[in-house]
């Protein structure tokens, strides 16, 4: 996802841009499925719903902010700053998971007796 985001700064042509966007969206959907399971691993049941609500609210506010920011960033016809911000957000997300969730390991199955 990250290399494709950086490549979108200068995709070359419309066909390449569509393929790169497909790769970016595939990578995002793969990553978000994994990231959304982390609260279940780390938190008790009652707080998972609250955290899910807060993360949904943050996502909507972020989308609102970026929707307002992108037209201003791309007013000269250059989309590079928008894709660089997207790549930076992907890096920030990865760093946040690595820093805030240092020990992620597979669940151990409970044997039924």
Residue pairs with C-beta under 8 A, 6 or more apart in sequence:
1 23
1 24
1 26
1 27
1 28
1 30
1 31
1 90
2 27
2 87
2 90
2 91
4 20
4 21
4 23
4 24
4 27
5 24
5 83
5 86
5 87
5 90
6 83
6 84
6 87
7 20
8 17
8 20
8 21
8 24
8 79
8 83
8 86
9 79
9 80
9 83
9 84
10 80
11 17
11 20
24 86
31 93
35 93
35 97
36 52
38 97
38 101
38 104
39 47
39 48
39 51
39 52
40 48
41 104
41 107
42 101
43 51
66 85
69 85
70 82
73 81
73 82
73 85
74 81
74 82
